[in-house]
Amino acid sequence: MKRNMASGACEAFVFATVAVAAAFGNFGSALAAICVRSSSFHLTSEGPWNGAITTSSGKPCGGSFRAGGPIRFKRLYLATPPQNGTVSLREGGYYSYQSKPGYRGPDVFMLRICGTEQTAEGCANVRYSVTVE
């Protein structure tokens, strides 16, 4: 948590975490050799916040959202699907992007992450810019 000294308000920043292949169950068996993800967002600010993924053509690349302390995730939604691939969601905040076979180039999709921070509820939109190699 980051404490704002001027107003006494607390802001919690949540970061998307990189999960190991074993945590993905059926997503994990085919994770790409290239699978780099990053994003950050404030749970109670819609955004859209920026995220990035670099992956191999036709190979899945995914991650999960986890929080520590007073933040609890309730739901993960696909707000905007990609044009050159698919996004799979799984309970527990897991997601996986996979491009169309043979496709190389840019793609974009947006996830909506909702949850609570202590007694405040909120959602954030994370717009992923994807580079498919």
Secondary structure, DSSP 8 states (H G I E B T S, - for coil): -EE-TTT--EE-EEE-B---GGGGGGGGGG--SSEEEEEEEETTS---EEEEEEE-TT-EEEEE----TTEEEEEEEEEE--SSEEEEEETTTEEEEEE-TT--EEEEEEEEEEEEETTEEEEEEEEEEEEE-
